[in-house]
Structure formats: C-alpha cells, structure tokens
Amino acid sequence: MTTPVRLVWLRNDLRLTDNPALTHACRDDAAVVLVVTLTPESWHAHGESLARMGLWNDQLRSLLPECERLNLPLRVLHLQRFADCAPALADLAQQLGAAELCFNYEYPLNERNRDAAVCRALERVGVSSRAFHGELIIPPGQVLTGQGGMFKVYTPFGNAWRRRLIDFDSPVIPCPSARRRAVCASEPLPADLDYGAIRYRRDIWPVGEAHVSERLNTFVQERVQDYARKRDFPQTDPAGEGTSRLSPYLSIGALSPRQCLAALRAENDDPDWLHSSWLNELIWREFYRHLLVAYPGLSRLEPFRPEVEARISWQQDDPAFQAWCRGETGFPIVDAAMKQLLDTGWMHNRLRMIVASFLTKLLRVDWRLGADFFMRHLIDGDFASNLGGWQWSSSVGADAAPYFRIFNPQVQGEKFDPNGTFVAHWLPELRDIEPGKARQRPGAGSARGRPEPIIDYKQARQTALDDYQSGG
Ligand code: FAD
C-alpha cells in the first residue's frame, strides 16, 4: 500500500506547535507537504500593510529549518489573485497525488468564500478538504444565548465563554514528529515579496517560535500581575510596556490564543485567573471573530448598528483626514500616536481609542477610512479586531461606546501620559516644554514648528452631538 500524501495550506497560522490542521495531516505516517499561496497584488489591493507582510514573510522563513528537519517540504504558489487559489491548489494536489487538503479557518467573508471555492475545486478532482478552528479557543457558534443566538453585548458573551471553556479546555498540541519521507523538495521563498519596499522594525518584532514563546513567557511570568494597573499607559520603551505586545504574532498565527491561555494558567497562581483582565482581552478577540461569522454584513463593512450610523453625517474633509494620517492635527497625544504607528506599525490600545474617537467624532470622518488606514499601516492588522475597534469607537458597533462619549484628547493625554514623556518622544518639538500637562495642550510646540490645532475641541464636540441628536 502506498503512503498517503496530504497538503497543509498555511495562511495566518504560521506555527508548527498547536496547529490543528498540521497535526491532523500528520496523524499517521502520511507524507505531508506544506503550501503557501502568495498573492501580493491581492494583499495590497485589500489594504494589507507592508509591515505585516514583512513579518509574515520573515516568520514563514524562520520555520523552514525545522520544516526541513521534520521532512515537511514547502511548496510556494505565486498567484495573481485570491481566486487563483482554487485551480492552483487543485493542480498541486493532483501533481503530488494528495488525498486531502487541511487548513485552519479564517473568518472574514472573502476568505471563507475563497476557501469554499478551493474545497469545491478539490472535490472535483477527488481530493477531500478538512478545516480546523486554530485561530480561536472556542469556535464560532459555540457561545450562544439561551435562545441559541449570538450575543450582541460583550459581558454576557464573556461570561458564557468562560463557562463554555470547560468543554474546549484541551492542551496545546505539540509540534508533530518528523515524517519518514518527503514526496518533493522545498521551493525557495522569494528574497522579499517583490513589490514596494518591505520595511518594518525587525529590532522590535523578532520572529521565530523561540522568540515568540519567550515574549509570551516573560509577559505571563513577570508582567501580567501588573497588567490591569499598567495597561492604559503607553510607554516609549517597548520593554516597559504594560501590555504584552503579542498582537502581531497572534495576527499572523505565529502564536495561538490557546498557547496564551495555557501560559497564563501555568504561570498564574491566582485562582481567579479566569477573570483576569488579560484573559478578558483575549475574549474580546474571540467576541469579534464570533460576530464576524454570525453577521456576514460586517465583512462588507456594514455597521452593526445601522440606526446609529443613519444619524451621523460623515464629512468629506480630506485635509483634516490627511492631517490625522500624518500626525499633524495639533493635538499632541493624537499626533504622537499616529507617529508611533507610522514608525513602528503598532499603536497602544488606549491611543487607538483616542485617535479613532478623534477621527470619527470630532472630525466626523467615516470610520471606514480610519479602519482602512490602520490596516495599511498596522503590523498587527486583523480584520475582525480592527473592524470591532473602529465600530466600537464610532458607536456603530456591537456593545459600542455610546455616541455621546467623546474622548477629550487633552484630558486623555494628561491622564495616561501625565508627564508628557510619550508625546515628547514622538514629537521632539515638545522636549523643551517642562514635563507635565503643558505638553498635552492643543497647539503645544507651535512656536517650534508644531501645527496649530485643526479644530476647536469644544465646538467640534458640540457639532458632533447636535449632528447625532438631529439625525444629520
Ligand atoms: P494585550 O493588551 O496584551 O492583549 C492581549 C491580546 O488580546 C492582544 O494581543 C490582542 O490579540 C487581544 N486584544 C487586546 N485588546 C483587544 C481588543 N480591544 N479587541 C480585540 N482583541 C484585543 N487588535 C489587533 O490585533 N489588530 C487590529 O487591527 C486592531 N485594530 C484596532 C483598532 C482600533 C480602533 C482599536 C480601538 C483597537 C484595535 N485592536 C486591534 C485591539 C487592540 O488595540 C490591540 O489588540 C492591542 O493594542 C494589542 O496590543 P497587545 O498585544 O499588547 O495587547
């Protein structure tokens, strides 16, 4: 009898440990071939950031020596479009005599449609497909209300998720053992994805399973106890950050949420770990993915609450939007946050909320423009979390901030960057100003070249409230 051949299609699950699709493919002595589909034009057209593509590329490359050792050759399909995945994978499966294709689900609608087309194309040539929920701890559709529907509010979802965890509480799956033989040789990855300048801060975002698990372990051993106290205060030194900075790795699947959960439990002697604030954030991540599956319109950028959006008259104010994009609004905390994003591909969560509130409420620019700009620049760009974050901030999402909650950027700056250390780090013109509240004043540093504020906060706030109350 010949040994079966199976294909594992790697996407945003770039890891060998706790990868259910890979484990399934390696369940017996089958020969297993890994395959990646590179569609840079599509990624670019869909607004993926170069930083994230660079991280993805480097993480994949970092896995290759171990894949070689495990006899897991990698095939690389260079494709023009998303739609080309179906015929290309069917051809490859036939060429290698593969009996099965395994992959981990991705939840946005485009990705689900692409995967369904791939499964149909494979079926036509007699190859079966099998998909797994490697991107979530609890699969979509498994955390439901008493009536069997999806929760629309986070807190009851979180409570039900914690109760449901018992049923999904399986250990992290180890890396599979080496295959006896490889049915083909590996193909080289392109030196760099060959359009545009891939540039990201490799010094801040190292790749490789060892680096990623070290970051996770250091966080849960040394910093998670202080998370609730420190998580809202952005830092200038990444090492001093109160949050884990694991989102880029979760986003490309260099790390699984189940690995995060296991590490949290192993290192935490607090019996109430199930209610820890850090786990709460991981559950928000799950909430947004569950919503995406339950409400397909979200993938088409429809608001979760159209009745709220109907009351807002979005402004077509391109100069204001451009000033926001460049970090030149004259509001120090907003501008410093945008400079952090442009330079490092990352922005602290508190700052994401501040800049999103500023754009959608004070400038009244459509949240979709902000969400797209984020995806084009974030190293942790993640469709579900980004959509959730923008809809929350603009009050059109599930369990969103109420419309009248409009962040005052100056007050937020004073509260979460009280010495102005963060703003002065990113805006050097502020360094001559005495550390403290003065650095957060709109227009601070204008004598040294910083822009004057592009809006009057009080007036803009009132206009936003009037707009909402009058329905546009
Ligand atoms: P930690 O605080 O250490 O949290 C651990 C993990 O939990 C994170 O890595 C992340 O995977 C998840 N998480 C934390 N907060 C949230 C949240 N509010 N919603 C969903 N998941 C969360 N997160 C992304 O991963 N990608 C995005 O594209 C993204 N866009 C956002 C846009 C806006 C407007 C807002 C307000 C938030 C966005 N977030 C996004 C959520 C959050 O800002 C980041 O996940 C967080 O800043 C990542 O930092 P960390 O890894 O140190 O998080």
Residues whose N, C-alpha, C, O or C-beta is under 5 A from the ligand:
A	BS01	FAD	T243 S244 R245 L246 S247 L250 E281 L282 W284 R285 M347 H348 N349 R352 M353 A356 L378 D380 G381 D382 S385 N386 G389 W390
